Amino acid sequence: MFSTIFLTLHSKVSPAEVVYQEANGLLNTGKYLDAIEKYTEAIKLDSRHLEAYANRGLSYTSIPDFFRATNADGELIDPDQPAWDLAIDDFTVAIELDQKRQHPEIALLFMNRGFAYGNFNKPEESLADYNTAIQIRPDFAEAYCNRALLHYKQDRFDLAEADFQKVLELSPSAQAGEMARDMLEKLSEMTQQSSTETITLDESISLDSPQTLTIEPTGDADSKSISISIDEENKS
């Protein structure tokens, strides 16, 4: 969550800041819909309040039933936009308000938008944001972990393994480190299982070009597709 440190020695706190801090309190206690209303109020008072946009986006991503955001009466907050999209919009506005990328939490903002993109089925945009977050903050373990998970979902296992290894290097005892350790173990099991599988080619498959075969491993590992090339010397 974004927060704001402000001085009050010679000036009063702005009305927008007062409402923003109230919204933060609601977000911290899990009252996400109430927080969204308060952040919206703060934005109406100050349309350039970067943190209010950022935390309203975070509130959207925190709603358990996230495909659609609803109010207390069960009505859609915006019937034309899924909540993931609303979050992306808010993160984007916040990013655009910091063109020079000087905010101390700008890397977190890119990571959060990358997370929203990933859940809104936009993997390319998600990857771009994770890359930016890591470029801004090379020691950002959580960004590496999220990027690794995205690589894993896209079957880019070598890239996923490299990112998980980086997470362990940066933050071995944190939550991201624990997840990385578990995923590396799963990737290792998948590799070992694939190496011991016997692949039987159907006689009707032409061997004139690379084939894509599906291996159905036993155990909990997911089914994965692998591309293999078979040259003339291996034909029988």
MOPE-V485260 format. One record per pair of residues at least 6 apart in sequence whose C-alpha atoms are under 8 Angstrom apart, sorted by the first residue. I is the first residue (numbers start at 0). J is the second residue. If there is no record, write none. Layout:
I&J, I&J
//
This chain:
0&54, 0&57, 1&50, 1&53, 1&54, 1&104, 2&23, 2&50, 3&50, 14&41, 14&44, 15&40, 15&41, 15&42, 15&44, 15&45, 16&41, 18&37, 18&38, 18&40, 18&41, 19&37, 19&38, 19&41, 19&51, 21&34, 21&37, 22&33, 22&34, 22&35, 22&36, 22&37, 22&38, 23&34, 23&54, 24&34, 25&31, 25&33, 25&34, 26&34, 26&58, 31&58, 31&59, 31&61, 31&62, 32&58, 32&62, 32&69, 32&70, 32&71, 34&55, 34&58, 35&55, 35&58, 35&59, 38&51, 38&52, 38&54, 38&55, 39&51, 39&55, 41&48, 41&51, 42&48, 42&51, 42&52, 47&96, 48&93, 49&92, 49&93, 49&94, 49&96, 49&97, 50&93, 52&89, 52&90, 52&92, 52&93, 53&89, 53&90, 53&93, 53&108, 55&86, 55&89, 56&85, 56&86, 56&87, 56&88, 56&89, 56&90, 57&86, 57&111, 58&86, 59&65, 59&68, 59&82, 59&83, 59&85, 59&86, 60&82, 60&83, 60&86, 60&115, 62&68, 65&81, 65&82, 65&83, 66&81, 66&82, 66&83, 67&75, 67&78, 67&80, 67&81, 67&82, 68&75, 68&76, 68&77, 68&81, 68&82, 69&75, 69&76, 70&76, 83&115, 83&116, 83&118, 83&119, 84&115, 84&119, 86&112, 86&115, 87&112, 87&115, 87&116, 90&108, 90&109, 90&111, 90&112, 91&112, 93&108, 94&100, 94&105, 94&108, 94&109, 105&132, 106&131, 106&132, 106&133, 106&135, 106&136, 107&132, 108&132, 109&128, 109&129, 109&131, 109&132, 110&128, 110&129, 110&132, 110&142, 112&125, 112&128, 113&124, 113&125, 113&126, 113&127, 113&128, 113&129, 114&125, 114&145, 115&125, 116&122, 116&124, 116&125, 117&124, 117&125, 117&149, 122&149, 126&146, 126&149, 129&142, 129&143, 129&145, 129&146, 130&146, 132&139, 132&142, 133&139, 133&142, 133&143, 138&169, 139&169, 140&165, 140&166, 140&169, 140&170, 140&175, 141&166, 141&175, 143&162, 143&163, 143&165, 143&166, 144&162, 144&163, 144&166, 144&175, 144&178, 144&179, 146&159, 146&162, 147&158, 147&159, 147&160, 147&161, 147&162, 147&163, 148&159, 149&159, 150&156, 150&158, 150&159, 151&159, 154&223, 156&186, 160&183, 160&186, 163&179, 163&180, 163&182, 163&183, 164&179, 164&183, 166&175, 166&176, 166&179, 167&176, 167&179, 167&180, 170&176, 171&177, 185&220, 188&220, 189&220, 192&216, 193&214, 193&216, 196&214, 196&216, 198&214, 206&229, 206&230, 206&234, 207&229, 207&230, 208&228, 208&229, 209&226, 209&227, 209&228, 209&229, 210&226, 210&227, 210&228, 210&229, 211&224, 211&225, 211&226, 211&227, 212&224, 212&225, 212&226, 212&227, 213&222, 213&223, 213&224, 213&225, 214&222, 214&223, 214&224, 214&225, 215&222, 215&223, 216&222
//
